[in-house]
Amino acid sequence: MIKYPDKYFVLKTEDLRACMTDKDVKMLFALIDKVVKYRKLKGKNPVNAYLVLNDEDPLTPIVWKLLELYVDQRDKIDEFEKDRLDRLV
């Protein structure tokens, strides 16, 4: 199994709806609001959108590898462009 970074915490909306009381929902939104305010104070986008891959999906390892290859190639291109610009100066 691929070890993915644990940078994010994801909960399925349908699971939340199934198990949370109205009080729980209010508490959750109060916590989310706290994080949004913190991000605003730090000058960050208060609410980001993310693509989530379910590690139980058979396509996840393929998609993960494609993302790794893309990032690796993008970094190489960025490095090449920086070197090229440095030589022009």
N, C-alpha and C positions, 0 to 999 in steps of 0.2 A: 504494500500500500504506500502511496506517495504521502510524504509528510508536508502538509500545507502550513503556511504561516498562520498563527492564531491571532491575527491582528483585529479580527472582527468577531462580533457576537451576533448570530442570526437566530431569530425565532420566527416560526411560520405563523402567519396571521390566523389561519384556521385553527391552529393549536391554541393560540391565545383566546380566541373567541369561545372555544369549547371549554376552557378551564378557568377563565377569569371572571370574577364578580365585578359589578360596577365599581366597587371600591378599589379593587385591584387595577382596573383600567385607569381610574383617576390617578392612582399612585404612579403607574407606569408613565402616563403622560406628564406628570409633574417631574419625574426623573428625566424624561426626554427633553422637556422644556429647560431644565437645568443645564443639560449638555449643549443645547442650542445656544443659550445665553453665553456659556463659557466659550464656545467656538466663535461667536460674534466678538466677544472681548479680545480674543486672540487674532482677530482680523481674518478668520477663516470663513469659508462658505459654511453657513450654519447647518445646512442639511444637504448631504451628498446622496447621489443615487449610485447603487452598486450592482454589478452583475454577480449573481450568486450561482455557484456550481455545487450541486448536491454530490457529495463524495460517494454516494451509493449509485449514481447514474453511470452506466458503462461507458459513456462518452467523456466523462470528466478527465481521465488521464490523457486522452487525446487533446482535448481543449487546453488543459494545463500545459502540455508540451508545446503546443502551438504558441501559447502566450509566452512561454520561456524563450522559444526561438525568436519570436518577434522582439522581445525586450533585448535579447543578446544582439540581434542584428541592428536594432535601433541604436544601441550603445556604441557599436562599432562604427556606424555611419556618423554619429555625433562626434566620435573621436577623430575620424578621418576628416570631417569638415573643420574641426578645431585646428588640427595640424595644418590643413591646407590654408586656412586663414592666417595662422601664425607665420607661415612661410611668406605670405604676401606682405606682411608688415615689416 
